[in-house]
Amino acid sequence: MRHSKGYRNRGRKLLSKTPRERGRPGLSRILYEYKEGDLVCIDICPNYVSTAPHRRYQGRVGKIVGKRGRAYIIKVKEGGKEKTIITTKDHIKPFMQQLATE
Protein backbone atom coordinates (compact mmCIF):
# COMPACT_ATOMS: atom_id res chain seq x y z
CA MET A 1 0.00 0.00 0.00
CA ARG A 2 1.38 3.42 -0.96
CA HIS A 3 1.91 5.94 1.81
CA SER A 4 -0.27 9.04 2.02
CA LYS A 5 0.88 12.27 0.42
CA GLY A 6 -1.33 14.50 2.56
CA TYR A 7 -0.92 18.17 3.42
CA ARG A 8 1.16 17.53 6.57
CA ASN A 9 3.07 14.58 5.06
CA ARG A 10 6.59 14.04 6.51
CA GLY A 11 6.23 16.94 8.93
CA ARG A 12 6.56 15.17 12.29
CA LYS A 13 9.89 16.75 13.24
CA LEU A 14 9.21 20.03 11.45
CA LEU A 15 5.77 20.62 12.93
CA SER A 16 6.38 19.45 16.51
CA LYS A 17 7.48 21.49 19.50
CA THR A 18 10.15 20.73 22.06
CA PRO A 19 8.81 19.99 25.57
CA ARG A 20 9.77 23.48 26.77
CA GLU A 21 7.78 25.17 23.96
CA ARG A 22 4.57 23.17 24.43
CA GLY A 23 1.26 24.97 24.89
CA ARG A 24 0.00 28.22 23.47
CA PRO A 25 2.45 30.85 22.18
CA GLY A 26 3.02 33.96 24.31
CA LEU A 27 0.92 37.11 24.16
CA SER A 28 3.73 39.15 22.62
CA ARG A 29 3.45 37.08 19.46
CA ILE A 30 -0.31 37.57 19.21
CA LEU A 31 -0.42 41.27 20.14
CA TYR A 32 2.36 42.35 17.74
CA GLU A 33 1.01 44.72 15.06
CA TYR A 34 2.32 44.22 11.51
CA LYS A 35 2.22 46.89 8.81
CA GLU A 36 2.30 46.51 5.04
CA GLY A 37 5.87 46.13 3.85
CA ASP A 38 7.12 44.47 7.06
CA LEU A 39 9.33 41.42 6.65
CA VAL A 40 8.12 38.37 8.57
CA CYS A 41 9.48 34.89 9.18
CA ILE A 42 7.03 32.03 8.78
CA ASP A 43 7.17 29.86 11.90
CA ILE A 44 4.34 27.33 11.85
CA CYS A 45 2.65 26.76 15.20
CA PRO A 46 1.37 23.16 15.27
CA ASN A 47 -1.46 24.09 17.68
CA TYR A 48 -3.47 25.81 14.93
CA VAL A 49 -3.83 23.40 12.02
CA SER A 50 -6.57 25.09 9.99
CA THR A 51 -4.70 28.39 9.43
CA ALA A 52 -1.22 26.89 9.01
CA PRO A 53 0.63 27.39 5.71
CA HIS A 54 2.20 24.41 3.93
CA ARG A 55 5.27 22.96 5.62
CA ARG A 56 7.43 23.92 2.61
CA TYR A 57 7.25 27.56 3.79
CA GLN A 58 8.52 26.86 7.33
CA GLY A 59 11.39 29.28 8.07
CA ARG A 60 10.89 31.34 4.90
CA VAL A 61 10.99 35.15 4.99
CA GLY A 62 8.25 37.08 3.22
CA LYS A 63 6.77 40.56 2.95
CA ILE A 64 3.32 41.52 4.20
CA VAL A 65 1.28 42.98 1.33
CA GLY A 66 -2.16 43.18 2.91
CA LYS A 67 -4.69 41.99 5.42
CA ARG A 68 -7.74 39.79 4.91
CA GLY A 69 -9.96 39.76 7.98
CA ARG A 70 -7.63 38.83 10.82
CA ALA A 71 -5.23 37.01 8.46
CA TYR A 72 -2.26 38.50 6.63
CA ILE A 73 -1.34 38.16 2.96
CA ILE A 74 2.37 37.43 2.59
CA LYS A 75 4.49 37.28 -0.59
CA VAL A 76 7.26 34.67 -0.48
CA LYS A 77 9.88 33.81 -3.11
CA GLU A 78 9.72 30.11 -4.02
CA GLY A 79 12.23 29.13 -6.65
CA GLY A 80 11.88 31.72 -9.40
CA LYS A 81 8.28 32.61 -8.58
CA GLU A 82 6.52 34.72 -5.99
CA LYS A 83 3.87 32.88 -3.97
CA THR A 84 1.03 34.35 -1.92
CA ILE A 85 0.35 32.89 1.52
CA ILE A 86 -2.66 33.77 3.64
CA THR A 87 -2.16 33.00 7.32
CA THR A 88 -2.84 34.36 10.80
CA LYS A 89 -0.50 35.88 13.40
CA ASP A 90 -0.07 32.48 15.03
CA HIS A 91 2.25 31.35 12.24
CA ILE A 92 4.40 34.45 11.66
CA LYS A 93 6.94 36.42 13.67
CA PRO A 94 8.88 39.61 12.88
CA PHE A 95 12.09 39.14 10.90
CA MET A 96 14.85 39.93 13.42
CA GLN A 97 17.45 41.32 10.98
CA GLN A 98 14.94 43.96 9.87
CA LEU A 99 14.37 45.03 13.50
CA ALA A 100 18.13 45.31 14.13
CA THR A 101 18.64 47.78 11.27
CA GLU A 102 15.81 50.14 12.30
C-alpha positions as CSV (number, residue, x, y, z in Angstrom):
1,M,0.0,0.0,0.0
2,R,1.4,3.4,-1.0
3,H,1.9,5.9,1.8
4,S,-0.3,9.0,2.0
5,K,0.9,12.3,0.4
6,G,-1.3,14.5,2.6
7,Y,-0.9,18.2,3.4
8,R,1.2,17.5,6.6
9,N,3.1,14.6,5.1
10,R,6.6,14.0,6.5
11,G,6.2,16.9,8.9
12,R,6.6,15.2,12.3
13,K,9.9,16.7,13.2
14,L,9.2,20.0,11.5
15,L,5.8,20.6,12.9
16,S,6.4,19.4,16.5
17,K,7.5,21.5,19.5
18,T,10.1,20.7,22.1
19,P,8.8,20.0,25.6
20,R,9.8,23.5,26.8
21,E,7.8,25.2,24.0
22,R,4.6,23.2,24.4
23,G,1.3,25.0,24.9
24,R,0.0,28.2,23.5
25,P,2.5,30.8,22.2
26,G,3.0,34.0,24.3
27,L,0.9,37.1,24.2
28,S,3.7,39.2,22.6
29,R,3.4,37.1,19.5
30,I,-0.3,37.6,19.2
31,L,-0.4,41.3,20.1
32,Y,2.4,42.3,17.7
33,E,1.0,44.7,15.1
34,Y,2.3,44.2,11.5
35,K,2.2,46.9,8.8
36,E,2.3,46.5,5.0
37,G,5.9,46.1,3.8
38,D,7.1,44.5,7.1
39,L,9.3,41.4,6.7
40,V,8.1,38.4,8.6
41,C,9.5,34.9,9.2
42,I,7.0,32.0,8.8
43,D,7.2,29.9,11.9
44,I,4.3,27.3,11.9
45,C,2.6,26.8,15.2
46,P,1.4,23.2,15.3
47,N,-1.5,24.1,17.7
48,Y,-3.5,25.8,14.9
49,V,-3.8,23.4,12.0
50,S,-6.6,25.1,10.0
51,T,-4.7,28.4,9.4
52,A,-1.2,26.9,9.0
53,P,0.6,27.4,5.7
54,H,2.2,24.4,3.9
55,R,5.3,23.0,5.6
56,R,7.4,23.9,2.6
57,Y,7.3,27.6,3.8
58,Q,8.5,26.9,7.3
59,G,11.4,29.3,8.1
60,R,10.9,31.3,4.9
61,V,11.0,35.1,5.0
62,G,8.3,37.1,3.2
63,K,6.8,40.6,3.0
64,I,3.3,41.5,4.2
65,V,1.3,43.0,1.3
66,G,-2.2,43.2,2.9
67,K,-4.7,42.0,5.4
68,R,-7.7,39.8,4.9
69,G,-10.0,39.8,8.0
70,R,-7.6,38.8,10.8
71,A,-5.2,37.0,8.5
72,Y,-2.3,38.5,6.6
73,I,-1.3,38.2,3.0
74,I,2.4,37.4,2.6
75,K,4.5,37.3,-0.6
76,V,7.3,34.7,-0.5
77,K,9.9,33.8,-3.1
78,E,9.7,30.1,-4.0
79,G,12.2,29.1,-6.7
80,G,11.9,31.7,-9.4
81,K,8.3,32.6,-8.6
82,E,6.5,34.7,-6.0
83,K,3.9,32.9,-4.0
84,T,1.0,34.3,-1.9
85,I,0.4,32.9,1.5
86,I,-2.7,33.8,3.6
87,T,-2.2,33.0,7.3
88,T,-2.8,34.4,10.8
89,K,-0.5,35.9,13.4
90,D,-0.1,32.5,15.0
91,H,2.3,31.4,12.2
92,I,4.4,34.5,11.7
93,K,6.9,36.4,13.7
94,P,8.9,39.6,12.9
95,F,12.1,39.1,10.9
96,M,14.9,39.9,13.4
97,Q,17.4,41.3,11.0
98,Q,14.9,44.0,9.9
99,L,14.4,45.0,13.5
100,A,18.1,45.3,14.1
101,T,18.6,47.8,11.3
102,E,15.8,50.1,12.3
